[in-house]
Amino acid sequence: MIVCPINPPTSGGFFLFAPVKVTRNYQFVNWSRNHSCRPGYYYQPGTENEIADILARHSRIRLVGSGHSWNDICLTDEAMVNLDRYNRILHIDKTNGTVTVQAGIKLWQLNEALDREGLALANLGSIARQSIAGAISTGTHGTGIGYKILGSQILQLSIILPDGTKVTLHHEKDRELFDLCIVNLGALGVISEVTLRVVPAFSLRDHTFVMHYEEAARYISEMIYEHDHIKMWWLPHTEYLVVYTYNRTDEPPNDSRFRQWFFDELLSVHFYRILRYIGNLHRPWRKPINRLLLKSFSRPLRRIEKSYNVFNVPEPPLHRETEWAFDLSHTHRLLLEYKDLIDNGPHHLNFIQEIRFTQADTYALSPCYNRHTVWLGAYNADNRGWQKLLGDFQQLALKHDGRPHWGKEFTVNSSYLQAHYPRWDDFKKLMLQWDPAGKMQNEYIKKIFYLTT
């Protein structure tokens, strides 16, 4: 571990050098528009010194990237820090396969820059709008039982602590602390620089097809080991799952621009939004609409495309979302019980439900800690009935010892979380050690860690 102080560029007044970008009484609304706040100060620093100066000036600070969390993790009434201006690529080492970046860089920016250098990240999630810091802090994941959460690609990271000290951790030399800091919820300080492992750019062979729901549930535990990456989509109130299998290949991309425009933009974005709007006019229409949408997948898709273009999907319409991580061994029973919950309950869902898979890891607050994982979420593009759906899904999740995705909606208490994360107390101890004054805390952090100060 490397520890060094950062000297803020202030002297009694405000900033000695070019002032940090700051907005007073900023109106923040998260991506899904279900949470908002008005922090007194909204900062966009461009240097570590500016970050340290902000930390020195305020007693309550929260971090925000793209606001792509569905809960109140970012909210504050004092100081909010956004790192969009702290987003440079600092170094690319092709020989050793690494890239070092500032923490505010967006995943889509990093994907495109790496591609120009003939490089890529080995695994990605579905959305590329998040900053690397936000993706790390909330345990963002992709899919593939041979791959861990996105944070597993990090070799070294630096965190500026609330007292202005910069701590740099290496994934091997500082394994104990490193594993505590990867999924950190923005509660330890401000992530500054990140070094990630990268691989030569590669393509994915995408085979997408429809499979009967019960058959897929029966065989999925075998199928996940037959492909590099696999995920499934369920259009609720139908009897079939859409299965996506991705396998690495050295063959060049063959996906046509017309197919991408027609299916990935016109149908998947615009037509889907129109049908969702129609379904909102009269909720019982959603069942036949979902059956109509399923027909668009009736012909199997076979294509080869650049990896990040396959992993990342078009940005979805606004919706509510919860997602939980479960032990992989629960997959068959979990999928059948979830379908029964929706089919035989009062819910009329108008959004794709996603199932993904990741490998076990050793990061203290990772939902995949020490167990191979199936991820199952409940999604709906409608506030009506959402709280009922969230409650019903959460009861199913608790029954199967689920762990919630930190960036999505959940209501479980601290005692449940403590019981389901073996290193919960270790993280809490480190958080209170590095931030004894609670500078990085907000109501979200206080709630899940049962803090009263």
C-alpha positions in Angstrom: 0.0 0.0 0.0 1.3 3.4 -0.9 0.1 6.4 1.2 0.8 10.0 0.4 -0.9 13.3 1.4 -2.4 15.6 -1.2 -2.1 19.3 -0.5 -5.2 21.2 -1.5 -4.5 24.4 -3.6 -6.1 26.8 -1.1 -4.9 29.6 1.1 -7.7 31.1 3.2 -9.8 32.1 0.2 -11.1 29.7 -2.4 -8.9 28.3 -5.2 -5.4 29.6 -5.9 -5.4 28.2 -9.5 -8.1 27.8 -12.1 -11.3 27.3 -10.1 -13.0 24.0 -9.9 -16.3 23.9 -11.7 -19.0 24.4 -9.1 -22.8 25.0 -9.3 -24.8 26.3 -6.3 -28.1 24.7 -5.4 -27.9 22.1 -8.2 -31.0 20.1 -9.0 -30.0 16.4 -9.2 -32.3 13.8 -10.6 -31.2 10.2 -11.1 -31.5 8.4 -14.4 -34.7 6.6 -13.6 -36.2 9.9 -12.2 -37.4 8.3 -8.9 -34.9 10.1 -6.7 -33.8 13.7 -6.6 -32.0 16.2 -4.3 -30.7 19.7 -4.3 -27.1 19.8 -3.0 -25.8 23.2 -1.9 -22.7 22.6 -4.0 -22.2 20.5 -7.1 -18.6 20.1 -8.1 -16.8 18.8 -11.2 -13.1 18.7 -10.3 -10.4 18.1 -12.8 -7.5 17.3 -10.6 -6.6 15.4 -7.4 -5.8 18.6 -5.7 -9.3 19.9 -6.4 -10.8 16.7 -5.1 -8.7 17.1 -1.9 -9.8 20.7 -1.5 -13.5 19.7 -1.8 -13.0 17.0 0.8 -11.4 19.6 3.2 -14.2 22.1 2.8 -17.3 20.0 3.5 -18.7 17.8 6.3 -21.0 15.8 4.0 -20.1 14.7 0.5 -21.5 12.2 -2.0 -20.3 11.1 -5.4 -22.3 10.7 -8.6 -21.4 9.5 -12.1 -24.2 9.1 -14.6 -26.9 8.9 -11.9 -27.5 5.4 -13.2 -28.6 4.0 -9.8 -32.2 3.3 -9.0 -31.9 4.1 -5.3 -30.8 7.0 -3.1 -27.1 6.0 -2.9 -26.0 9.4 -4.4 -28.3 11.8 -2.6 -27.0 14.6 -0.4 -28.0 18.1 0.6 -24.5 19.5 1.0 -21.8 18.6 -1.5 -22.1 16.4 -4.6 -19.0 15.5 -6.6 -19.1 14.4 -10.2 -15.9 13.3 -12.0 -16.9 13.9 -15.6 -14.1 16.3 -16.0 -11.6 13.9 -14.4 -11.8 11.4 -17.2 -8.4 11.1 -18.9 -6.6 7.9 -20.1 -3.2 8.3 -18.4 -1.3 5.3 -19.8 -1.8 2.3 -22.0 0.8 -0.5 -21.7 0.2 -2.9 -24.6 3.2 -5.1 -23.6 1.7 -5.8 -20.2 -1.9 -5.4 -21.1 -2.9 -2.6 -18.8 -4.6 0.8 -19.0 -4.5 3.5 -16.3 -7.4 5.9 -16.3 -8.9 8.7 -14.1 -12.0 7.4 -12.3 -14.5 9.7 -14.1 -14.1 8.1 -17.5 -17.3 6.6 -18.9 -17.2 2.9 -20.0 -18.2 3.9 -23.6 -15.3 6.3 -23.8 -12.9 3.7 -22.6 -14.3 1.0 -24.9 -13.8 3.3 -28.0 -10.3 4.4 -26.9 -9.1 0.8 -26.3 -10.6 -0.3 -29.6 -8.5 2.2 -31.5 -5.4 0.7 -29.8 -6.5 -2.9 -30.7 -7.5 -3.6 -27.1 -10.6 -4.4 -25.1 -12.0 -5.1 -21.6 -12.5 -8.9 -21.2 -16.1 -8.5 -19.9 -18.7 -5.7 -19.7 -22.2 -5.1 -18.5 -25.2 -4.2 -20.6 -24.9 -0.4 -20.2 -21.9 1.7 -21.1 -23.0 5.1 -19.8 -21.6 4.6 -16.2 -18.3 6.0 -15.1 -15.6 3.4 -14.2 -15.8 4.6 -10.5 -19.5 4.1 -10.3 -19.3 0.7 -11.9 -16.6 -0.4 -9.4 -18.4 1.0 -6.4 -21.7 -0.7 -6.9 -20.5 -4.1 -8.1 -21.6 -3.7 -11.7 -21.4 -7.0 -13.5 -21.8 -8.6 -16.9 -22.5 -12.2 -17.6 -20.5 -15.4 -18.0 -19.8 -18.0 -15.4 -16.1 -17.8 -16.2 -16.0 -14.1 -15.4 -16.4 -12.1 -12.2 -17.9 -8.6 -11.6 -16.3 -5.7 -13.6 -14.1 -4.7 -10.6 -12.2 -8.0 -11.0 -10.4 -6.4 -14.0 -8.8 -3.9 -11.7 -5.1 -4.4 -10.9 -4.6 -1.2 -8.9 -6.7 1.7 -7.6 -6.1 4.9 -5.7 -8.6 6.4 -3.3 -8.4 9.9 -1.9 -9.6 9.5 1.7 -11.8 12.1 3.5 -8.7 13.5 5.3 -7.0 14.2 1.9 -4.6 11.2 2.0 -4.2 9.3 -1.2 -4.0 5.5 -0.7 -2.9 3.3 -3.6 -3.7 -0.5 -3.4 -2.4 -3.3 -5.5 -4.5 -6.4 -6.1 -1.8 -8.8 -5.0 0.5 -6.8 -2.7 -2.4 -5.4 -0.7 -4.9 -8.2 -1.2 -6.7 -7.9 2.2 -7.4 -4.1 1.8 -7.9 -4.4 -1.9 -10.7 -6.9 -1.5 -12.4 -4.6 1.0 -12.2 -1.5 -1.3 -13.4 -2.8 -4.7 -17.1 -2.6 -4.0 -17.1 0.4 -1.7 -20.5 2.3 -2.2 -18.6 5.6 -2.2 -18.3 5.3 1.6 -14.5 5.2 1.8 -13.5 8.3 -0.1 -13.1 9.3 -3.8 -11.7 6.8 -6.2 -9.0 8.6 -8.2 -6.9 6.5 -10.6 -7.6 3.0 -11.8 -5.3 0.5 -13.6 -7.2 -2.3 -15.4 -6.2 -5.4 -17.1 -7.0 -5.4 -20.8 -6.8 -8.0 -23.6 -6.3 -7.9 -27.4 -9.5 -6.7 -29.1 -11.8 -9.6 -29.9 -15.1 -10.4 -31.6 -18.0 -12.4 -30.2 -20.1 -14.9 -32.1 -23.7 -14.1 -31.0 -26.3 -16.8 -31.4 -29.7 -15.7 -30.1 -32.7 -18.0 -30.1 -36.0 -18.8 -28.3 -36.4 -21.7 -25.8 -39.3 -22.9 -23.8 -39.2 -21.4 -20.3 -39.3 -24.6 -18.4 -36.8 -26.4 -20.7 -34.4 -23.5 -20.3 -34.8 -23.5 -16.5 -34.1 -27.2 -16.5 -30.9 -27.1 -18.6 -29.5 -23.7 -17.9 -27.0 -25.0 -15.3 -25.4 -27.1 -18.0 -25.7 -24.4 -20.8 -23.8 -21.8 -18.9 -20.6 -23.9 -19.1 -21.0 -24.5 -22.8 -20.6 -20.8 -23.7 -18.2 -18.0 -22.8 -21.2 -15.7 -22.0 -24.9 -16.4 -21.7 -27.9 -14.4 -20.6 -31.6 -14.8 -20.9 -34.5 -12.4 -21.4 -38.1 -13.2 -20.4 -41.0 -11.2 -21.8 -43.4 -11.7 -18.9 -46.7 -13.6 -19.4 -45.2 -15.7 -22.2 -43.9 -19.3 -22.2 -40.5 -18.7 -23.7 -37.1 -17.3 -22.9 -34.8 -15.5 -25.3 -31.4 -17.0 -24.9 -28.3 -15.1 -25.9 -25.0 -17.1 -26.2 -21.7 -15.3 -26.9 -18.5 -17.1 -27.8 -15.1 -15.6 -28.6 -13.8 -15.9 -32.1 -10.9 -14.6 -34.2 -13.2 -14.2 -37.2 -14.0 -10.6 -38.3 -17.4 -9.0 -37.7 -20.1 -9.7 -40.3 -23.0 -7.9 -38.7 -24.6 -5.7 -41.4 -25.3 -2.0 -40.7 -28.9 -2.5 -42.0 -29.6 -5.2 -39.4 -28.1 -3.0 -36.7 -30.3 -0.1 -37.7 -33.5 -2.1 -38.2 -33.3 -4.4 -35.2 -31.1 -2.7 -32.7 -32.4 0.8 -33.3 -35.8 0.9 -35.1 -37.3 -2.2 -33.4 -35.4 -2.5 -30.1 -35.5 1.2 -29.3 -38.3 3.1 -31.1 -40.9 0.4 -31.8 -40.4 -1.0 -28.3 -41.0 2.4 -26.7 -44.2 2.8 -28.7 -45.5 -0.6 -27.6 -44.6 0.2 -24.0 -46.5 3.5 -24.2 -49.6 1.7 -25.6 -49.3 -0.9 -22.8 -49.3 1.9 -20.3 -52.7 3.2 -21.6 -54.4 -0.1 -20.6 -52.4 -2.5 -18.5 -54.1 -5.8 -19.6 -52.9 -5.1 -23.1 -49.4 -5.8 -21.9 -49.7 -9.6 -22.2 -50.6 -9.6 -25.9 -48.0 -6.9 -26.5 -45.3 -9.1 -24.9 -46.4 -12.0 -27.0 -46.1 -9.8 -30.1 -42.6 -8.7 -29.1 -41.6 -12.3 -28.6 -42.4 -13.0 -32.3 -39.5 -10.6 -33.3 -37.1 -13.2 -31.8 -38.8 -16.2 -33.6 -35.9 -16.4 -36.2 -32.6 -17.2 -34.6 -29.9 -14.5 -34.9 -26.3 -15.4 -35.8 -23.8 -12.7 -36.1 -20.2 -11.8 -35.3 -19.4 -8.3 -33.9 -16.9 -6.4 -31.8 -17.1 -7.5 -28.2 -18.2 -4.2 -26.7 -20.9 -3.8 -29.4 -22.3 -7.2 -28.3 -22.0 -6.8 -24.6 -23.6 -3.3 -24.6 -27.2 -2.9 -25.5 -29.1 0.3 -26.6 -30.0 2.4 -23.6 -33.4 1.2 -22.4 -36.5 3.4 -21.7 -37.0 4.7 -18.2 -38.1 1.9 -15.8 -38.0 0.7 -12.2 -35.5 -2.0 -11.4 -34.4 -4.4 -8.6 -31.8 -7.1 -9.1 -30.6 -9.7 -6.7 -27.7 -12.2 -6.7 -28.4 -15.8 -5.8 -26.4 -19.0 -5.3 -26.1 -20.7 -8.7 -27.5 -23.9 -7.3 -30.9 -22.2 -6.8 -31.3 -21.4 -10.5 -33.9 -24.0 -11.6 -36.2 -23.6 -8.6 -35.8 -19.8 -8.5 -36.8 -19.3 -12.2 -39.9 -21.5 -11.8 -41.0 -19.7 -8.7 -40.4 -16.3 -10.3 -42.5 -17.2 -13.3 -45.3 -18.5 -11.0 -45.1 -15.3 -9.0 -45.7 -13.2 -12.1 -48.2 -15.5 -13.9 -50.4 -16.1 -10.9 -50.1 -12.7 -9.3 -51.7 -9.3 -9.9 -48.7 -8.0 -11.9 -48.9 -6.7 -15.5 -45.3 -6.3 -16.5 -44.2 -4.4 -19.6 -40.5 -4.8 -19.4 -38.0 -7.5 -20.2 -36.8 -9.5 -17.2 -33.1 -10.4 -17.4 -31.2 -13.4 -16.0 -27.3 -13.4 -15.9 -24.5 -15.4 -14.4 -21.1 -14.5 -12.8 -18.3 -16.4 -11.1 -17.6 -16.3 -7.3 -15.1 -13.6 -6.1 -13.4 -12.5 -2.8 -14.5 -8.9 -2.6 -16.1 -8.2 0.7 -19.2 -6.3 -0.4 -19.6 -8.1 -3.8 -23.0 -9.9 -4.1 -21.0 -12.7 -5.6 -18.7 -13.1 -2.6 -17.7 -16.8 -2.2 -20.4 -18.2 -4.5 -21.1 -18.7 -8.2 -24.1 -16.5 -8.9 -27.3 -16.2 -10.9 -28.6 -12.7 -11.2 -32.4 -12.3 -11.4 -34.2 -8.9 -11.6 -37.7 -7.6 -11.6 -38.2 -4.7 -14.0 -41.2 -2.6 -14.9 -41.6 0.7 -16.9 -44.5 1.8 -14.7 -44.8 3.2 -11.2 -48.3 1.8 -10.8 -48.0 -1.5 -8.9 -44.3 -1.2 -8.5 -44.2 -1.3 -4.7 -46.3 -4.4 -4.7 -44.0 -6.1 -7.3 -40.9 -4.9 -5.4 -42.2 -6.4 -2.1 -43.3 -9.7 -3.7 -40.0 -10.1 -5.5 -38.1 -9.3 -2.3 -39.9 -12.0 -0.4 -38.8 -14.5 -3.1 -35.3 -13.1 -2.9 -35.1 -13.5 0.9 -36.4 -17.0 0.7 -33.4 -17.9 -1.5 -30.8 -16.0 0.5 -30.4 -13.3 -2.1 -28.1 -10.4 -2.0 -29.3 -7.1 -3.6 -27.5 -5.2 -6.3 -26.2 -2.0 -4.5 -27.3 0.3 -7.3 -30.8 -0.9 -7.6 -34.0 -0.8 -5.5 -34.2 -2.9 -2.3 -35.5 -2.4 1.3 -33.8 -5.0 3.4 -32.4 -4.0 6.8 -28.8 -3.9 8.0 -29.1 -7.1 10.1 -30.1 -9.1 7.0 -27.2 -7.7 5.0 -24.7 -8.3 7.9 -25.9 -11.9 8.1 -25.4 -12.5 4.4 -22.0 -10.9 3.9 -19.3 -12.7 5.9 -16.9 -9.7 5.8 -19.6 -7.1 6.5 -18.1 -6.1 9.9 -14.6 -5.8 8.3 -15.8 -3.3 5.7 -17.7 -1.3 8.3 -14.6 -1.2 10.6 -12.5 0.1 7.7 -15.2 2.7 6.7 -15.3 4.1 10.3 -11.5 4.1 10.5 -11.0 5.9 7.2 -14.0 8.2 7.7 -14.5 8.7 11.4 -16.5 11.9 11.0 -18.9 10.2 8.5 -18.1 12.7 5.8 -19.0 10.3 3.0 -22.2 9.1 4.6 -25.8 9.8 3.6 -29.1 8.3 4.5 -28.4 5.3 2.3 -25.1 4.5 4.0 -26.5 5.1 7.4 -29.5 2.8 6.7 -27.6 -0.2 5.4 -24.9 0.0 8.1 -27.2 1.0 10.9 -25.4 4.2 11.7 -27.0 6.8 13.9 -24.4 9.7 13.5 
